[in-house]
């Protein structure tokens, strides 16, 4: 029984694709197996497909298949069977694959005739089903591994089944299978990110509309001023009830034709006090309308950025382009992309993060943040870089500290170390917001939206790049940058 090759390496680049690196007759080739309906089959390719790190299923395949002889590939009723004859003790051969997934030379040495009798049939099968979209590793007695545990694993073909795929068929099918798997992976990622961007567009549209509603509240300011004027003009015409509440009957000359109108007073409230309150409400509405107009402009710009990103996502043709769209969305602070983060990216980011924290030398003792002092003498911490932002927010800041960042722009995390239960004063909040705006991409803009929240509401989901976080229970401050105030803050930096 001729062998297709000895298994040197096992990878699972995507959920529906397994790649087996085989060594035979002095050459190395890759046998790929696809289980998804859109990328189903088996074939040979020259280059190992790249993709996600090894998950539990891939690691289980490595433990059981490294060093095994690959005997044949068969296709029976929409099910592919790759049969193997394993070396003795292969079940526990964990050490055959290095910790970093690198290839080893141990699988290339031929075993003796006792370990591998060419006349002995297969003892293990890697199975892929088009209908179930599932993968299994089984022996003649039982299923060892399964991607879909609740799906029944098909039985291996009998010797009478004439379903063996020839090498020529496998060579032809391999490249098309890899292309189909890559297209399927791109399509699923594109759909997930498009959905996340669509949700972001809806959220930002609601935000923009809410700001517009705030602006329209100022339409009632003239009526409030008119009521205040009428109260002052009729301050001697107060009628009271026994409970202390009252009213003033006035003639409203703004009506056509002019007519009587009654303005209510609270318990013990005088017309002058009521008029003062109405004037104050009118001023707040008018001031809020001016700010709302500026906030609406910023919200509209953010909405257009996300819409443009959604258009880019719809037009991507490669995985690299899709990754660029995702990174751009995370840089804008779109929390909707958290659900679209792919497990492979999450695992890779987690691995990189753990290894990078072990840096030694000079950087190991370097502070990840700069220290400033506010106008009222309170410390303010500002992250130095994206990686330092993570260190500042996740390791140095306490849950009750105040966290600030410019809305939708790249920039430093800012922490105000408050005492438990304390609230930042208006001056301290504005000082911290000034520093957040200065150490961001919005430093040259006159108006900047700065979000702030307690540190306990700032989380970093797995897979987010350095410096990117998700913020819940946020509040927004519309900051008008003050150069003189900023200069004083920069001059008060504590250099340690």
Secondary structure, DSSP 8 states (H G I E B T S, - for coil): ---SEEEEEEEEEETTEEEEEEEETTEEEEEEEEEETTEEEEEEESS----S---HHHHHHHHHHTT-EEEEEEEETTEEEEEEE--TTGGG-GGGS-TT----SGGGS---TTT--TTS---EEEEEETTTTEEEEEESS-EEEESSTTS-------TT---B--HHHHHHHHHHHHHHHHHHHHHHHHHHHHHHHHHHHHHHHHHHHHHHHHHHGGGGHHHHHHHHHHHHHTTT-EEE-TTS-EEEEEEETTSSS-EEEEEEE-TT--HHHHHHHHHHHHHHHHHHHHHHHHHHHHHHHHHHHHHHHHHHHHT--SHHHHHHHHHHHHHTT-GGGGTT--HHHHHHHHHHHHHHTT--GGGGGS-SEEEEE-TTS-EEEEESSHHHHHHIIIIIS-TTSEEEEETTS-B--EEE---TT----HHHHHHHHHHHHHTBTTTT-SEEEEEEEEGGGEE--TT--TT--EE-S-EEEEEE--HHHHHHHHHT-B--
